[in-house]
Amino acid sequence: MKKLFVILGFLCGVSLHAQIVIDEVVGVVGAEPILLSEVEEQAQNDFMEGQQGARDFKAKCALFEELLFQKMLLNQAEKDSLVVSDDQVETEMDRRMQYFIIQAGGEKQLEEFLGQTIPEIKKNFRDNIRKQLLIQQMQQKVIDRVKVTPAEVKAYFNQIPKDSLPLVASEVEYAQITILPKPSDEARAAARRHAQKIREDIGKGASFCLKARLESEDIASAQNCGELGFLRREDLVPEFSAAAFRLKNSTEISEVVETEFGFHIIQLIEKRGEMANFRHILIRAKVSDEALDLAAKQLDSIAVVLEKDSLAFAKLAEKYSSDLETRFNGGKVVNQRAGSSKFKDDELDPYARIEIMPLQPGQVSRPHVYQMQTGQTAFRIIKLLTRSAPHVADLKNDFPVIEQAALANKQADAVTKWIEKKQEEVYIRIGDIYAGCPFANNWKLEK
């Protein structure tokens, strides 16, 4: 609960702790002031979250410099006429409010703590959220074109002192064969009718956002009003992509669309070039106990074959697996967070971690039930492909890790250069309190 309160305090600009700050302007970027309370509130938040040195002068200098950077990004976003739509603000608002409500234990508890109604809390949030989204958009624009070549990754690695090379935790690679139970034609027809009824209700004025929260079976997006974020055509399954990208404006709702995941109702939020942001509501056909039994028996039969010939795993994955992302890759699973096939222990889904733990490379797990990211119940067999021991990072085995570090380093350089360039175009003033700070950047004052 404490973490919720300090976050709310920082976002709303309301002091939620006993410390009283006599406010003053301690810096200016363009027309945007930086208040002493902004620095002090964030320092207090960090301290309450366990950062013991957060209230030291040096730590406050770092917070102040971050605010300088954010105000500069905001100033440039306004110059570049970047736009954050009302839909984006409301979606982000709803996402954060849902989090705060859960942390507080309910809407009533949140309202009682802040002494405000939910609409009043949202009103206090709205302008800050819009500014934060503009800052994020501008920062992404600054680093968007920054890439690293293999030669740059190698050069970055070679300049790291040998005694400063990071230790890489144990990693595994694994493959899987997944059997997803199939619903009957009757169940599919019932799910389609349900989706069609939701679409009709929305057409009569029902809130798409509320319907997504109450009805959608896409757990990941439901509490965010069904929002998927900005995606390209190729990021979506063909049936969904074709229907979604035909939508012309946010008042238009797609027909009910069937994909491998179920039945969808889609709403366009915003298009940006080749990318677009959509909301959707997903309704799945119910799977019978008979279908579950049939899928389990099919996986048991595959397990019998693998006991005799584990090398047949890739062929059996291609022939039987329901997981389209791994089916034609020998069943090999890709770590979406890291962009490689290697998983650290904390990156494995809980079901996979339990099954992989006792295996040696080349061994196959027992058949087991697991919950897919889509929320569907499926059956799976896992084969452990490789397991590395903890080791000092090296270029050959840990290229993706080093590549990410090299990219982050190059992005930081791009930000530094951007700050140096933009300081020629914007007024910056730093007050006496932070004038002597050991800043990371060379701030040029009094333009």
N, C-alpha and C positions, 0 to 999 in steps of 0.2 A: 504493500500500500504506500509506503514511504516514497518509493521510486515514482509511483503515479503522481503523487502530490508535487514533487519537485519538477517533474516534466510539465505538469499543468501550470505551475507557477512560471516557468520559463516561457511557455508558449503564450500564456494569457497576459504576462507582464504583471502578475499579482504576487506580492510577497507572501509566501506560505510558511515562513519561519519567523522566529522572534527577532532576528537581526533587523534593525532599522537603518536604512541608507538615506542620507540626505543627498538627493539627486542633483546632478549637474552634468553639463555636456563636457565630455572628456576627449572628444574627437569629432571631426566632420569629414565626410567624403561627399563631394558635390553638394547636394542639398540635404543629405541624409546625416543626421546627428548620431553620435554614439553616446549613450548615457552611461554614467557610472553604475547605475542600477543594473544595466544589462550585463556588465562584467561581473559585478558582485553576485547577482542571482545565479549565473552559470557557475561561478566558483563555488558557491554554496551547494548547488546541485551536485557538482562533481565530488565535493567533500562528503556529502550524505550518501553517495554511491560507493564510498570506500576509498577515494583517492586522497590519501593523507596529506599530500603537499599541495592540494588544489587551491588553498587560500594563501599560499606564499606569493610574494611579489612576482617572481619569475613565472609562475604558472599563470598569474593574472595577465602578465605581459603577453603570453602566448594566446590567451583568450581574446585580449584586446586586438592583437594582430589578426586573428581569425575574423573578428568583426570588421576590421578595416577591409579585409579581402571580400567579405560578403557584401558590404555596402558598395564596394567598387563593382562587384558583379551585378548588383541590383541597379546601380547607376547606368552601367553599360547595357543591361537588358532593356531599360527604358529608352536609351538612345537608339538601340537597334529595333525598337518597337516589337519586342518579343511579346507574345500573347499567351496568357493562361486563361482558358475558357472557364465560364461559370461551372460547367459540368465537371471539369477537372478539380476545381476548388471544392465543390460539393462532394465529389467522390472521395477525395483525400480527407475532407472533414468527417464524412461518415465513417471512414476506415479508422481514423484516430479516436473518434467518439466511441465507437464500438469497443475499442481497446480499453479506453478509460472506464467505460461502464462496467466491463467485465472485471477490471482490476478493483473497482470500487465496490463490486458486489451487487450492482443494479443501478438503474437510473435515479431512483429515489435517494440512494445513499450518496451518489455523486452530487445531486442537487443540494442535499443537506450539507455536505462538506463545504461546497463553494458558496452556498447561500444564493444560488442563481438557478433559474430554470434551464432546461436543455437548450431552448431557443436562445436564451441570453448568453449561455456559454459559447454556443456556436457563433453568435454575433461578435463576441470578443476574439474568437479564433480567426474569423474569416480573413481579415486583412493580413495578419501574420502568415497564414497559410498561403495566401496568394503570393506574398513576397518570397516565401521560402521556395515555392515552386518555380518562380522566376529565377531565383538564384541558382537552383539546381539545373534549370534549363540552360542558363548562361554558362555555368561551369562545364557542363557537358559539351557545349559548343566550343569552349576553349581547348578541351583535350580530345575532341571527337576525331580529329584527323591524325592524332599521334599514333604511330605504329612502330614496331621494332622489327628489324631484319635479323635473320640468324647470325649475321656477322656482328651486329650490335649486341646481341645476347652474349655471344662469345667474348666480345671485348669487355662487356660489363662484368662477366664472371671472372675474367683474367685480372681485373683490377682490384678484386676483393682479396685482402690479405688472407693467407692460408689459415691463420689462427682465428679468423673471423667468419669462416664459412659456416652457414647454418647447419644444424643437425636435422635431418629429414626423418620423420617418424616412420615406423613400419607401414608398408602399403601392400594392398592386395589387388589382383585382377581376377575377375570371375566371369563366368558365362552362365546363362540360365535357359531353361526350357519352361515356358509358362503355358498352362492350359486354363483358358477363361471359359467358364460354363456359359452355354448359349441359352437365351430365353426362348420360349416357344412362340409360335406365330401369334397365338392368342394374347400372350403377355405383351408382345410388341405392339399389337393393335390397341391394347388398353393404354399403354404408355403414350402412343400417338394421340389418342383421344384426350388424355389428360393434358398433354402439351397444347393441343388445339384449344382446349377450354381456357387455359392460362392466357394464350394469345388473344382470345376473344375478350377476356376480362380486361386486359391491358388496352385493347381497342376501345373499350367502353369507359376508359379513364382510370383504371387501376394503376398504381405506381409500379413501374418495371423494377425499381430498386427493391421495394418491399416484397414483391413477388419472388425476386431472385433470392432474397434472404430466407423467405419462408418455404419456398418450393424447390429451389435448385438443388440438384444432387452433385454439383461440382463444389465440393467442400472448400477447395482453395479459393474460389472466387465468390462464393455465395455471400459471405459477410462483407464483401467489398462491392455490394450491389451487382455482382456478376461481372465486374470489370476484369478484362484480360490484360490490359496494358498494350503499348504500341507493338504491333507485329507486322511482319511481311506476309505476302501471300503464301510463300513457301514454308512459313512457320506453322501453318494450319493444315489440317487434313483437307483434301481436295473439295469434298462436298460442302464443308463449312466455309472454306475460303471463297468458293464460287458465289455462295449466297451472301456472305458478309460484304464482299467488295462490290456487289451490285447495289448496295444501299447508298442512297445519295445524300441523306441528311438525318439528323438525330430524331426527327419526328416519325421516321419510317421504321417499321418492324418487319422482319423477314417472315416468310411462311415457315411452318415447322419443317426443320431440316434433319434428316437422319444421317448419322455417321456411325462409325464403329463404336463410339462411346454412348450413343443413345439419340434422343430427340432434342433438338435445340431451337430456341427462339432467340433471335439476334437483334441487337440495336446498335447502330453506329453512334459513337461519341464524337470522334474527330478524325479527320484524315490529314496526314502530313506527307506529301509526296507519295512514295511507294509504300508508306507505312500507315497503319490505322489502328485506332483504339476502339474496341467493341465491348459491349456487355452481352452476356448470354445467360439463359436459363436452361439447365440440362435436366431432362427427365429420362430415367433409365427404365427399361423393361424389367420386371421382377423375375428373378431366376428361381425355378422350382427346386425342391429337394431332390427330385429325380435327376435334374440337369447337373446338380452338384455331385451326386453319386457317380454319374456317367463320366464327368471330368476327372474325378478322383481315380476311377478305375483305369481310364486311359493313361494317366500319369503313372500309375502303378505298373502298367504293362511296359511303358518306356523304361521305368527303373529296372525291370527284369532284364531287358536287353542291355542296359548300361552296366549291369553287374558282370556281364560276360565280355563286354567290349566298350570300355569308356571312350575309346577313340571315335566311336560312332556318334558322339555328342553333337558335333556340328551338323551332321547330316540329319539327325533326328530333330534338332532345333529348326532347321530349314523346312522340314516336312510337317511338323506338328505344332510348333510354338505359336501362341496367340500374340506374342509381343512383337509387333511389327518393327520396332526400333532395333531389336537385336536378332530377329529371325534370320536375316540373310547375312549376318556377320558372325556366323558360327555360334550365335547366342551371346557373344561378348557384350558386356554392359559398359556404357560410357558414363563417366562421372560428369554430369552437366555443370557442376560448380567449378570443377578444375579444368574442364575441356580436354580430359584425357581418360584413359581406361583405368587409371590407378585411383584407389580409394584409401584414405586414412580411416582409422577405426571409427572416428566420430562422423565420417561422411557416409557410412553404410546405413541403409535402413535397418531398423531394429531386428526385423525378421531375418535379413541376410546375415547380420552380425552373429546371431545365435547359431545359424547353420554353418557358417564359415569357420568359426572359432576352432572346432576340433579337427578340421580337414588339413591334409598335407597337399601340396601342389599335385594336380592330376586326379585327386579323389573327388567323388561325387557324393552330395548330401542325400539324405533320405527325402522322399516326397513330403511336402509340407504345405499347409494353407498359409496364405499371407494376404495382406491388404495392399492393393495397388495404390499409387498416388491418386488415381481417379476415384478412389473409394470403393472400387469393386473387389469382391472376394475372388481369389484365383488360387490355383495350385501350381507348385513350382518345384523344380529340381535345380540345384546349383552345382557347378563344377568350379573348384578353385584352380585357377590357371597359374598364378605366381604369388609368392609372398616374399617381400624383401625385409631384411633386418634393418633396424635403425642404423643410419649411417650419415657421415658427413656428405653434404651435397656435392655431386659431381655433374659435369655437363652432359655426359652420355646418358645417365639414368634419370636425371632430374630436370631435363630441359624445360618442360612446361612450368615448373616451379620457378626456375631462374628467369624464364621468359616473362612471367608475371612481375617479378621483382624489377627486371630491366624496364618493362613498360611503365610501372609505377614511378621509377626514377626519371624516365624521360618525360612523363606527364608532369612531374614536379618541376622539371626544368622549363617546360612549356608554360606553366603557370607563372614561374618567376619572370620569364621574358615578357609574358603578357602584362604582368604588374608593372614592370619597368617601362613598357611602351605606353600603357594607358595613363601612367602618372603624368605624362606630358599633357594630357587632355583634360584632367579633372583636378579640382581644388581639393587639397588634403590638409587638414590641420590636426595636430596631435597636442593635446593639452599637457600642462606641466606634470600631472600625475604619472603619465606614461612616456614622457619625452625621453627619459633615460633608459628605456627598456632595451635589452639585447635582442632586437628583432632579427628574424631569419632573412627578411628582405630589406633592401636599402630604400627606405621610404623618403621621397623628396617632398619637402613641405612647402606650404605657403605659395601655391601656384597662382 
